[in-house]
Amino acid sequence: MPAYMIALNRSVHDLQKLEAYWKAAGPTFEGRDAKPLSSYTQVTPLEMMGPLEGVVLIEFPDVAAAKAWYESPAYQQAKRHREGAADTEFFIIDGGRVPAEERLPHIRNRKA
């Protein structure tokens, strides 16, 4: 099942460093069957918890492939350019859908 890497750029502190990161990060996807779906396209705010400068959405064949890319020495080297350049959140999500009655088991199973 496909998985998606999502990066939320909340704020930029050093555009020059961020541009160096973009240049270094691009080649790290080569040979990884990664499919860029969206990269810094226009965001239409609906319900947001704060500022958002940009979003990146990349599809991978599965979570293992996405984690392998993120943990790769090539990406970890590229990621150094981003340090201090921007406040960014990264996460990987599985494609698919969990039925409503099965969602949030860690909360449902709490003892009152």
C-alpha positions as CSV (number, residue, x, y, z in Angstrom):
1,M,0.0,0.0,0.0
2,P,1.4,3.4,-0.8
3,A,2.7,5.7,1.9
4,Y,3.1,9.4,1.9
5,M,5.8,11.7,3.2
6,I,4.4,15.0,4.2
7,A,6.6,18.0,5.1
8,L,5.0,21.2,6.5
9,N,7.2,24.3,6.4
10,R,5.9,26.4,9.2
11,S,8.3,29.3,9.0
12,V,11.6,30.3,7.2
13,H,14.5,31.7,9.0
14,D,17.2,31.5,6.3
15,L,16.0,31.3,2.7
16,Q,19.5,30.8,1.4
17,K,20.1,27.7,3.6
18,L,16.7,26.4,2.7
19,E,17.4,26.7,-1.0
20,A,20.7,24.8,-0.4
21,Y,18.6,22.1,1.2
22,W,16.2,21.9,-1.7
23,K,19.2,21.5,-4.1
24,A,20.8,18.8,-2.0
25,A,17.6,16.9,-1.1
26,G,16.3,16.5,-4.7
27,P,18.8,13.9,-5.8
28,T,18.2,11.8,-2.7
29,F,14.9,10.6,-4.2
30,E,16.6,9.1,-7.3
31,G,16.2,5.3,-7.6
32,R,13.7,5.2,-4.7
33,D,10.5,4.9,-6.6
34,A,9.3,8.2,-5.0
35,K,6.6,10.2,-6.8
36,P,6.5,13.9,-6.0
37,L,2.8,14.8,-5.9
38,S,3.0,18.4,-4.6
39,S,5.9,20.7,-3.7
40,Y,5.2,24.3,-2.5
41,T,2.0,24.7,-4.6
42,Q,-0.6,27.1,-3.4
43,V,-2.1,26.3,-0.1
44,T,-5.8,27.1,0.4
45,P,-6.3,27.5,4.2
46,L,-9.4,26.0,5.6
47,E,-8.6,25.1,9.3
48,M,-5.1,25.7,10.3
49,M,-3.2,25.8,13.6
50,G,-0.7,28.4,12.6
51,P,1.3,29.8,9.7
52,L,2.3,27.6,6.8
53,E,4.9,28.6,4.2
54,G,4.7,25.5,2.1
55,V,3.9,21.8,1.9
56,V,5.6,18.9,0.2
57,L,3.8,15.6,-0.5
58,I,5.7,12.6,-1.9
59,E,4.3,9.1,-2.5
60,F,6.4,6.0,-1.8
61,P,5.5,2.4,-2.5
62,D,5.2,1.8,1.3
63,V,6.2,3.0,4.7
64,A,9.4,1.0,4.7
65,A,10.5,2.7,1.4
66,A,9.7,6.2,2.8
67,K,11.6,5.5,6.0
68,A,14.6,4.1,4.0
69,W,14.7,7.3,2.1
70,Y,14.5,9.5,5.2
71,E,17.1,7.5,7.1
72,S,19.5,7.2,4.1
73,P,23.0,8.7,4.5
74,A,22.3,10.8,1.4
75,Y,19.2,12.4,2.8
76,Q,20.6,12.8,6.3
77,Q,23.5,14.7,4.7
78,A,21.1,16.9,2.8
79,K,19.0,17.5,5.8
80,R,21.9,19.3,7.5
81,H,21.3,22.2,5.2
82,R,17.8,22.6,6.6
83,E,18.9,22.8,10.2
84,G,18.2,26.3,11.5
85,A,16.8,27.4,8.1
86,A,13.1,26.6,8.7
87,D,10.7,25.2,11.2
88,T,9.5,22.1,9.5
89,E,7.4,19.1,10.5
90,F,8.0,15.8,8.7
91,F,5.9,12.6,8.9
92,I,5.0,9.5,7.0
93,I,1.4,8.2,6.7
94,D,0.1,4.9,5.3
95,G,-2.3,5.1,2.5
96,G,-5.7,3.7,3.2
97,R,-8.6,4.1,5.6
98,V,-9.3,2.9,9.1
99,P,-13.0,2.4,9.9
100,A,-14.3,5.0,12.4
101,E,-14.9,2.4,15.1
102,E,-11.3,1.3,15.0
103,R,-9.7,4.8,15.0
104,L,-7.7,6.1,18.0
105,P,-7.4,2.8,20.0
106,H,-4.9,4.4,22.3
107,I,-7.6,6.9,23.4
108,R,-10.5,4.4,23.4
109,N,-8.5,2.0,25.6
110,R,-7.8,4.6,28.3
111,K,-9.3,3.8,31.7
112,A,-11.5,6.5,33.1
